[in-house]
Amino acid sequence: MKFHGRIPQEDLPGDNPLSAEDAEKEIAKIQTGQRTRKSRKRQAEEEIIQQQITINPEDLNKIREYVLGQIDASAIYEVGRELLLSQIEGVVAEAADGERIEMNGAEQRLVASTIIDDMVGNGPLEELLADESVTEIMVNGPHKIYIEESGKTYLSKVKFRDEAHLLTVAKRIARAVGRMLDEQRPYVDARLMDGSRVNIVTYPVSLDGTTISIRKFPKETLTLADLQRFGALSAEMSTFIRCIAASRCNVLVSGGTSSGKTTLLNTLGEFIRPTERVITIEDSAELKIDVGNLVRLETKPGTAEAGSKPVTQRDLVANSLRMRPDRIILGEVRREEAFDLLQAMSTGHDGSMGTLHSNNPRDTTSRLENMILMGGVELPTKVIRSQIVSAVDFIVHAARGADGKRRVTNITEVTGLEGETIALQDVFFYQRGDGKRFNAGDYVANRVNLRISDKLKEYGHYDDAMNAILSSPPPEESA
């Protein structure tokens, strides 16, 4: 049992070769490499601590105030955590003796560790950040902290003391990334030093207390073979994705929140040739593209300082065109930069990619069109749609099922315009049988002629792509 505890909210079984929970656990193992497990001695110590702590909150506050009054705050950053812990343990013991509070050694160590986390760390979040099986942390006020683990969401037993304690930690996180958090700037979106993405919202925007959302990212990147093994796509789909990525097709990866878009985009990066120059552009750097000739760019928010203007994705896309890129990869297409990305895709930067939030492939083209219009581009609708058809070759759509498992549900080709409507054809898709749950379907392929056949032939991947389609089961006809 983990020290932070958990309360399951749902438990939906899967009937794939690997269940949803088992698959997510396997993914976590690959993502984090060889997990650093707590020693049995440490686990036993924590269990003892849980069983023996009997100190009331008032006594804890007395000890905390005494310790903080005895410590030189300017010197704590110059001392290693272990040495600092042993020193503060001694001060905690002094405080307990002075206040006549009975404490055992394990309790003294825990109180000392908690005080250090409050002083220089992220308070009670330290424990969750250190636990590599936790992939998301969602703080809804001081007393409700939810975590995601193995694809499921749980209510943790970890809590802040009060709103003031939570706000102090939130401001410390913001300061660590060079941002301010106050009533004039009540929200922060940034990247932590370990690469995790953090969003903070506080009063007056957040009505029920400060909220913190942290998405932790893996230390090691999943491969397409890993996703295939976990049942996220079929072997034939994996082959087809390899073919279109290696043939420098322009691809948009779409899906809902936490559907695995970034993971999929990373896997496409496996098939970029080492001779290609790649420029990635992100709001918060999350991509892990393993290419030698790689340039990583990240947006910069504006600040209150004189002359400090924001640097947007659109600015970076425009600038990247002067950097001699072979491919441009956008971590997420959100706003008016959509138009500049399409322009790049249509003007010799084949193999460019990006992710986009949407519900299905059709919705992806609609959202792309809306983003272009939001940028103030005054073009007729048909011209914008022609630009999309000219630029985008494939939409790879991912979704997260009710069982918590992430799947590639569509590999869809953009084939042209039919009147003023963008024509799409599903090459592969995830088909559920009549009355079946989401996790009880099959990956199937339509027997189609590909618009980008010439490009596949040019790069020598046409036969493999067509064999992948023909060796997949065809869709079942509805009764």
C-alpha positions, 0 to 999 in steps of 0.5 A: 500500500502506498504511503499517500493512499488512494480511493478507487473511483471506478474499475472497468475491466478490459478483455484485450490480451493485456487488460487496461490496468495491466497495459497502463502499468506496463506503459508506466514501467517503460516510461520511467525506465527502471523504477527506483523503488523504496527499500523495504526498510523505508516502506516498513518505516513509513508503515510504522509512522502511519501507525504511531503518529498521535500528535495533534495539529496544535502541537505540530504547529508549535513544533513547526514555529519553533523550528522555523524560528531556529533556522537560518532560511538563507543557509538551507539551500547550501546544505544537502537534504540528508544533512539538513534533515538530520539537523532539523530532526535535532531541532524538532527533538528540542521543540518536543522536549521544550513543549513536553510533547511525546514523539518517537524517532520515526515521528521526529523524522517525518515532522522534520521531512514535512518541514523541509518540504514546506520550506524548500520543496512542494509541501505534501506534493513532494511525495506524489512527485517522487512517486513515478507510478503517479502520472497526473496530480490534480489539487482541488483546494487544500483538502482534495488531491486527486491522482492518476495512476495506471490510467485510473483516477483516485482520491489521495489521502495527502492534504495541505493544512489549509488554503494559506499552505496551498497558496504558499506552495503554489507561489513557490512553484510559480516563482521557480519558473519565473512567473508571478501568481497573485490577484492580478495574475491569478493563473500560471501555465508553465513547465517544471524543471523535470519537464512536468507541465503545471497549471495553477489557478487561484483567487479570484478566478478559482472560487473553491480555493487554489487548484494545481494541475501537474502532468508528469512526463516519462523519462523514456519515450514509448516506441510504436512497438510498445503501443502495439504490444499494449493494444493501442493499435494493430500490427498493420496500423503500426506498419502503415504509420511507419510508412507514412512517417518515413515517406514525409507525409504531413500528419495531424495527430488529434484526440481529446485531453490525455488521449495520448497525442504527444506519445503518438507524435513522439513515435512518429519521430522514430522514422525521421531520417538522421539527415533531416533538420527538424524544428519543434515548437511548443508552448511547454516543451514535452516532445522527445524527438531523437534526431541529431539535427534538432532545434527545440523552440518554446513560447515565452509569455509576456511579463509586466517588465517594460518591453517584454512582449510574449513570443507566440507559436505563430511568431516561432513558426514564422521564424522557423521558416528562416532556419532551413527546416526539413520538418516543422513539428508543433506540439499542439496547434491551438490558435492562429498558428494553424494557418502558418503551419499549413503554409509551411506544409504546402511549401516544401516542408513535407513531413511536418506534424502537429497535434490538435484537440478534437473529437474525431477526424471530421471535427479535426478539419473543422477546428483547423478551419476555425483556428485559421479564421480566429487568426483574422485570415480573410479568405473564402471558406472554400479557399481555406478548405483547399489549403487544408486539403493541399497541406494535410495528408493524414489525421491519426486520431486517438481516444481514451475509452471508458476502461481508461485505455488509450487507442488509435481509433482512426488513421484517416486520409484527406483525399480532396474537396467534394464541392465545398466539403473536405473529403476524408476516408478512413484507412484504418479504424477501431470498430465496435460490434453491435452492443459491445463496449468500447474495449471489445472491438477490432482494428479493421481496414477499408480497401482504398486507393490512397491519394498519396500513393506516388509519395509512398512509391517515391520513398519505397514504402508503397508495397508495405503500406498496401500490404498492411491494408490488405492483411487487416480484417475488413470492417463488419457490415452492420445488420 
